Amino acid sequence: MSRDSLIINILFPELLPYAIQPSDRRHVRNCNHMRRMFQEILKDRRSGKSKGVHSDGSEDLLSILMSSEFYHGKDNEMLDELSTFFVAGMKTV
């Protein structure tokens, strides 16, 4: 148990379930890193540096989301969808 957790446990034991643990900090840091990566990919896609159409003519998820009127001007929602599919897809392997 870390020093901070020990202090919280002694002084405010009822707050222990709400204490931020080191693993929580890593999780938040990793989520923020992943989101920044998706933002860079989105920026590259909009600038034309990368394309989301494969040689067989099929599109990737980002291309589909970008072409949808629902996500027009809603970058945060689009990034949320990308994050959800990325994380969900990792658990199926």
Secondary structure, 3 states (H helix, E strand, C coil): CCHHHHHHHHHCHHHHHHCCCHHHHHHHHHHHHHHHHHHHHHHHHHHCCCCCECCCCCECHHHHHHHCHHHCCCHHHHHHHHHHHHHHHHCCC
